[in-house]
């Protein structure tokens, strides 16, 4: 019996210690993560990543900059030093702002602060949603060759055709998250073994597919749009071609002029600029697309990405289809409305305080007036 009482006392003692330690740890965590210093530090890192990523884009391309800075949780710099990416900084800012909302005093005078914080959280969350659901593609614009579709290198297809390209039997979407995929073509089962490789002339990895038939023979076809033939019998074969998916554009683009600026004394590009003729249902117009000046139409945004070396008549544009493009407008309106509301409340409270102080001062002056003076004043 005594042993059980002793164990219960020890358990209660440990519970008290753990409760106090957890409370202390939470206070330390809150002071670090929810402090204004942490907010300013995260915003400075966010600003630094934006500037470095913009300059990195000039020498390595827009996709390399996105993968290294804007789509990563962290990356390694100087060979061994880990540094936070935009994803990690954005998540930290969301947690920081939610903690800041919890620390605001719950009263009507703080309504503006609540709206401002909620607008910033919505802005950061919208960035994550847009980054996850946005679809990106590439379009090569040439002089005198209008183009109305873009190439999406994140999604790939395999085309299966009969002998001599007589008829396309089927076009199947490849799943890049699966290393193996089974299909049937011409009554023959095939096993597709998919591996992603980064080509020297491509910013994004492309798939190389090993097509293995039931008779243990195989052919390899890569995502360079070159067909590979699989012999199914004497004088008969099936052709496999891997190619990227395409996105139809709401406009037709044609290159008018391309301009490349380099740093003095070097061949390193400082910026690109393309004059594009845009043809849509509303008519034809000319727009200029540069590295920091995109062109927007509907849900599509066109960025200057790169160019083909040695060919001034070919410009490469990055195309982003944003389904959540309304988030920045809603969050921006919420932030502006919250700031106006907060300053109006502060001004109202200041005016009310001044009136209250003036009334108090007049009462004090009347009480301090001598009795004779009060009598004369009354007469």
C-alpha positions in Angstrom: 0.0 0.0 0.0 2.8 2.4 0.9 4.5 1.6 -2.4 1.4 2.7 -4.4 1.1 5.9 -2.5 4.8 6.6 -3.1 4.4 6.0 -6.9 1.3 8.2 -7.0 3.2 11.0 -5.3 6.1 10.6 -7.7 3.8 10.7 -10.7 2.1 13.9 -9.3 5.5 15.5 -8.7 6.7 14.7 -12.3 3.4 16.0 -13.7 3.9 19.3 -11.9 7.5 19.6 -13.2 6.5 18.7 -16.8 3.7 21.2 -16.7 5.9 24.0 -15.5 8.6 23.1 -18.0 6.1 23.0 -20.9 4.8 26.3 -19.8 8.3 27.8 -19.7 9.2 26.3 -23.1 6.0 27.7 -24.6 6.8 31.2 -23.2 10.3 31.0 -24.7 8.9 29.8 -28.0 6.3 32.6 -28.0 8.9 35.3 -27.2 11.1 34.2 -30.1 8.5 33.3 -32.8 5.9 36.0 -32.1 8.1 39.0 -31.4 8.3 42.0 -33.7 12.1 41.4 -34.1 11.4 38.0 -35.6 8.9 39.5 -38.0 11.3 42.2 -39.2 14.1 39.6 -39.5 11.9 37.3 -41.6 10.8 40.2 -43.9 14.5 41.2 -44.4 15.4 37.6 -45.4 12.3 37.5 -47.7 13.5 40.7 -49.3 17.0 39.4 -49.6 15.8 36.2 -51.3 13.8 38.2 -53.8 16.7 40.4 -54.8 19.2 37.5 -55.0 16.7 35.4 -56.9 16.2 38.2 -59.4 19.9 38.6 -60.1 20.3 34.8 -60.2 17.7 34.6 -62.9 19.8 36.7 -65.2 22.6 34.1 -65.4 20.8 30.8 -64.7 17.3 31.2 -66.0 13.9 31.7 -64.4 13.3 28.1 -63.6 16.6 27.5 -61.9 16.0 30.6 -59.7 12.5 29.4 -58.8 13.7 25.9 -57.8 16.6 27.3 -55.8 15.1 30.2 -54.0 11.3 30.4 -54.3 10.2 26.8 -54.3 12.6 25.4 -51.7 12.3 25.1 -47.9 16.1 25.7 -47.7 19.1 25.6 -49.9 22.9 25.3 -49.3 25.1 28.3 -49.9 28.9 28.6 -49.8 29.1 24.9 -50.2 27.9 23.9 -46.7 25.8 26.7 -45.1 22.0 26.0 -45.1 19.8 29.0 -45.8 16.0 29.3 -45.5 14.1 29.4 -48.8 10.9 31.4 -49.5 8.6 28.5 -48.5 10.2 28.3 -45.0 10.2 32.1 -44.5 6.6 32.3 -45.6 5.5 29.6 -43.2 7.4 31.3 -40.4 5.7 34.6 -41.2 2.3 33.0 -41.1 2.9 31.5 -37.7 4.4 34.7 -36.5 1.4 36.8 -37.6 -1.1 34.3 -36.2 0.7 34.5 -32.9 0.6 38.3 -33.2 -3.2 38.2 -33.7 -3.5 36.1 -30.5 -1.5 38.7 -28.6 -3.7 41.6 -29.6 -6.0 42.8 -26.9 -9.6 41.7 -27.6 -11.4 45.1 -27.8 -13.2 47.0 -30.5 -10.3 49.5 -30.7 -8.1 46.7 -32.1 -10.4 45.9 -35.0 -8.1 47.5 -37.6 -5.1 45.5 -36.3 -7.0 42.3 -36.7 -7.9 43.1 -40.3 -4.4 44.1 -41.2 -2.9 40.9 -39.7 -5.6 38.8 -41.4 -4.8 40.5 -44.7 -1.1 39.7 -44.5 -1.8 36.1 -43.5 -4.2 35.8 -46.5 -1.5 37.3 -48.8 1.1 34.7 -47.7 -1.4 31.8 -47.7 -2.5 32.9 -51.2 1.2 32.8 -52.4 1.4 29.2 -51.2 -1.9 28.3 -52.9 -1.0 29.9 -56.1 2.4 28.3 -56.1 0.9 24.9 -55.6 -2.0 25.1 -58.1 -0.4 27.3 -60.7 0.6 25.8 -64.0 3.8 26.9 -65.7 4.8 26.5 -69.3 7.3 27.8 -71.9 6.6 29.3 -75.3 9.2 30.1 -78.0 8.3 33.2 -79.9 9.8 33.7 -83.3 9.7 36.5 -85.9 6.9 36.0 -88.4 5.7 32.7 -86.8 2.6 33.3 -84.6 2.2 30.8 -81.7 -0.9 30.1 -79.7 0.1 27.3 -77.4 2.7 26.8 -74.7 4.8 23.8 -73.7 4.3 22.4 -70.1 7.4 20.5 -69.2 6.0 19.4 -65.9 3.6 17.1 -67.6 4.6 14.6 -70.3 2.8 12.3 -72.7 3.7 9.2 -74.7 2.3 8.8 -78.2 1.8 5.3 -79.6 1.5 4.9 -83.4 1.4 2.1 -85.8 3.9 1.3 -88.5 4.9 4.2 -90.8 2.8 6.6 -88.6 -0.4 5.3 -90.3 -2.6 6.1 -87.4 -2.1 7.2 -83.8 -3.4 4.4 -81.6 -3.3 6.3 -78.3 -1.7 9.2 -76.4 -1.2 8.5 -72.7 -0.2 10.9 -69.9 2.9 9.9 -68.0 2.8 10.1 -64.2 6.2 11.6 -63.1 5.6 10.4 -59.5 5.5 6.7 -60.6 8.7 4.9 -61.7 6.7 2.2 -63.4 3.5 2.4 -65.5 1.8 -0.4 -67.5 0.0 0.1 -70.8 -1.3 -2.0 -73.7 -0.7 -1.1 -77.3 -1.8 -3.3 -80.3 -2.8 -6.0 -77.9 0.7 -6.2 -76.4 1.3 -5.3 -72.8 4.2 -2.9 -72.1 6.0 -1.9 -68.9 7.2 1.7 -68.9 10.1 2.5 -66.6 10.3 6.2 -66.1 13.4 8.2 -65.0 13.8 11.9 -64.9 17.1 13.4 -66.3 18.3 17.0 -66.5 19.6 17.8 -70.0 22.4 20.3 -70.4 20.3 22.5 -72.6 17.1 22.3 -70.5 16.2 24.1 -67.3 13.7 21.4 -66.2 14.3 17.6 -66.1 12.9 15.5 -68.9 11.7 11.9 -68.7 13.6 9.0 -70.3 11.3 6.0 -70.7 12.4 2.4 -71.0 9.6 0.6 -73.0 9.8 -3.1 -72.2 7.6 -5.6 -74.0 6.4 -9.1 -73.1 9.2 -10.7 -75.0 11.8 -9.0 -72.8 13.0 -6.7 -75.6 13.0 -3.0 -74.9 13.6 0.4 -76.4 14.5 3.7 -74.8 12.7 6.9 -75.7 13.4 10.3 -74.2 11.5 13.5 -74.0 13.1 15.1 -77.1 10.1 14.4 -79.3 12.1 11.8 -81.3 10.3 8.5 -82.1 11.7 5.1 -81.1 10.5 2.0 -83.0 9.7 -1.3 -81.2 9.6 -4.3 -83.5 6.5 -6.5 -82.9 7.1 -8.9 -85.7 8.4 -9.3 -89.3 7.8 -6.0 -91.1 5.7 -4.6 -88.2 6.5 -2.2 -85.4 5.1 0.3 -83.0 6.5 3.8 -82.6 6.7 5.5 -79.2 7.3 9.2 -78.8 7.6 11.2 -75.6 6.7 14.8 -75.8 5.6 17.6 -73.3 2.0 18.5 -72.9 0.7 21.8 -74.3 -1.5 24.5 -73.0 -3.7 26.5 -75.3 -3.2 30.3 -75.0 -6.0 32.9 -75.2 -3.8 35.0 -77.5 -1.4 34.5 -80.4 2.1 35.8 -80.0 4.7 36.9 -82.6 8.1 38.4 -82.0 8.8 41.9 -83.4 12.2 42.6 -81.9 14.5 41.1 -79.2 17.1 43.1 -77.3 19.8 41.7 -75.0 21.9 43.9 -72.6 25.2 42.7 -71.2 27.4 44.0 -68.5 30.3 46.2 -69.7 33.4 44.2 -70.5 31.7 40.8 -70.3 29.3 38.6 -72.1 27.0 38.1 -69.0 23.5 39.1 -69.7 22.1 42.0 -67.7 18.6 41.9 -69.1 16.4 40.8 -71.9 13.6 42.6 -73.6 11.1 41.4 -76.3 8.6 43.4 -78.3 5.7 41.1 -79.0 2.7 41.4 -81.3 -0.3 40.1 -79.4 -3.4 39.1 -81.5 -6.6 38.3 -79.6 -10.3 38.5 -80.2 -10.2 42.2 -79.3 -7.6 43.0 -82.0 -3.9 43.3 -82.4 -1.5 45.3 -80.1 2.2 45.6 -79.3 3.6 44.9 -75.8 7.1 44.9 -74.3 8.1 42.1 -72.0 11.2 42.3 -70.0 12.7 40.5 -67.0 10.9 42.8 -64.4 7.9 43.8 -66.6 5.6 40.9 -67.4 2.5 40.9 -69.6 -0.8 39.8 -68.1 -4.0 38.8 -69.8 -6.8 36.9 -68.0 -5.4 34.1 -65.9 -2.1 34.1 -67.9 1.1 36.0 -67.1 4.0 36.1 -69.5 7.6 36.6 -68.2 10.8 37.1 -70.1 12.7 33.9 -69.4 15.6 33.4 -71.8 16.5 33.3 -75.4 18.3 31.0 -77.9 22.0 31.9 -78.2 23.0 33.0 -81.7 19.4 33.5 -82.8 18.1 37.0 -82.1 14.8 36.1 -83.7 13.8 33.6 -81.0 12.7 34.7 -77.5 11.7 32.3 -74.7 8.8 33.3 -72.5 7.7 31.7 -69.3 3.9 31.4 -69.0 2.1 31.0 -65.7 -1.6 30.2 -65.4 -2.8 31.4 -62.0 -6.1 30.2 -60.8 -5.7 32.2 -57.5 -4.8 35.5 -59.0 -7.5 37.2 -56.9 -5.8 36.6 -53.6 -3.4 39.6 -53.8 -6.3 42.0 -54.6 -8.4 40.7 -51.7 -5.5 40.8 -49.2 -4.3 44.2 -50.4 -7.8 45.6 -49.9 -8.0 44.0 -46.5 -4.6 45.5 -45.5 -5.5 49.0 -46.7 -9.0 48.9 -45.1 -7.5 47.7 -41.8 -4.9 50.5 -41.8 -7.5 53.1 -42.5 -9.8 51.7 -39.9 -7.0 51.6 -37.3 -6.0 55.2 -37.9 -9.6 56.4 -37.9 -10.2 54.7 -34.5 -7.0 56.3 -33.1 -8.1 59.7 -34.4 -11.6 59.3 -32.8 -10.1 58.2 -29.5 -7.7 61.1 -29.6 -10.5 63.7 -30.2 -12.6 62.1 -27.5 -9.7 62.3 -25.1 -9.0 65.9 -25.9 -12.6 66.9 -25.2 -12.6 65.0 -22.0 -9.4 66.7 -20.9 -10.8 70.2 -21.8 -14.0 69.5 -19.7 -11.9 68.3 -16.8 -9.7 71.4 -16.9 -12.7 73.8 -17.0 -14.2 72.1 -13.9 -10.8 72.4 -12.1 -10.6 76.1 -13.0 -14.1 76.8 -11.7 -13.4 75.0 -8.4 -10.1 76.9 -7.9 -11.8 80.4 -8.5 -12.0 82.5 -5.2 -15.4 82.9 -3.6 -15.5 86.7 -4.2 -14.6 86.2 -7.8 -17.4 83.6 -8.1 -19.9 86.1 -6.6 -18.8 88.8 -9.0 -19.0 86.4 -11.8 -22.5 85.4 -10.8 -23.6 89.1 -10.7 
